[in-house]
């Protein structure tokens, strides 16, 4: 793809908000983007700003709350050094290949060097039509943009690699979705927005040098320690490891991405694109909430396997770089992909040990964890609160018989087995409980609370959203006044709850 030039007269005003942006992606792989300008909006108003993240990006939050700052966040102006571009990518969506997707309502403004020295993307979502819009209006509605802000920052607080949310700005114009709804623009920040689908698009161009430059750019951005010797196989190995770790983290907190297409899988190993995502209340590996996942392809329990399938699509694009002999390349790539299952399993089982307060590794631990999950599934017990209740039981202030997981108690029950396993390590029970509480959240963005907060915000009441945001961004600090945020959804809610992608 050739870059479409933007005339000087078409450019938006450029203002100083404390950033001087780089454009390394646009420079390194010009074939994979279209230079484009955001569409202006009539009445931008700042809804929420992540002041801590603004400081991490090296700017004063006040600069972003100013009229110039809000103009940048709304797409009515661009920051110094910005070359806004719509990124090109393809993608396997629910298993079927779409050769040309791309940023249909989003723009990469450029990259900023944060205070920690990392290069980070500044990206608008809902900034108007682009050449990739495929008939869409390029706009975003307020509710889904607030959902992405909320979930991204909750994931960050849970110490899960993720794209972050900097700001949401309302646009002052309604857009047509299921009726007229208020429009908004989200500003998000990521290590990069390079996806498996980006490599699929590059490979489809038929020029291996484009794939090579994309791979070299990705290595420089994310895996700079990789040497020149066998670098492209090492790159595949690094992405496989990062993604195995990431999805293990999802599974440990009960997170369901909802749309694990290859265009939503980053090579950086960060979570991205929080559309029909959700957190599971009652434990069931078959849980699906997405309105577009009719067959359950991306159900909670399927996520590890689907992730491996997606990584195989990345491997296919890298084969000519791995070895000029196609058979040798396939053998080498397959050997890397074959490590995924054991790597994921190790990350996940070690994470479950930590959730259960265990330090040492025992051969029977996998069976102990499996029995716990079977009990939770059979009894539709709440996943998140179970681990907090277990910690309380170690302190003697919870007998293990509350309604959410009473099945685990009783003579000869699972709790007794767990206590015996803890006893083998001989550690102080209070210390173990404290360690469990540092990794098991009291608060996650529970679906009924998210929906209530977004409904209120869409009607102009942001208090429920702000209260929920405060809880889920301090998820391990249990407070009596936040008790309602730890409660599972009312009986019957999950059966009728559906999430939407927000397009």
Secondary structure, DSSP 8 states (H G I E B T S, - for coil): -------GGG--EEE-SS---B-HHHHHTGGGEEE------SS-EEEEE-HHHHHHTT--HHHHHSHHHHHHHHTSEEETT---EEE---EEETTEEES----SSEEEEEEEE-TTS-EEEEEEES----TT-TT----EEHHHHHHHHHHHHHHHHTT--B-EEEEEEEEEEEEESSSEEEEEEEEEEES---BHHHHHHHHHTT-HHHHHHHHHHHHHHH-TT--STTHHHHHHHHHHHHHHHHHHHHHHHTEE-S---GGG-BSS--B---SS-EE-SB--TT---BTT-TT-TT-GGGHHHHHHHHHHHHHHHHHHHH-SSHHHHHHHHHHHHTTHHHHHHHHHHHHHHHHTT--S--TTHHHHHHHHHHHHHHTT-BHHHHHHHHHHHHHTS--S-STTTGGG-STTSHHHHHHHHHHHHT--HHHHHHHHHTTS-S----HHHHHHHHHHHHTT--HHHHHHHHHHTTTT---GGGGGGGS---TTHHHH--B----
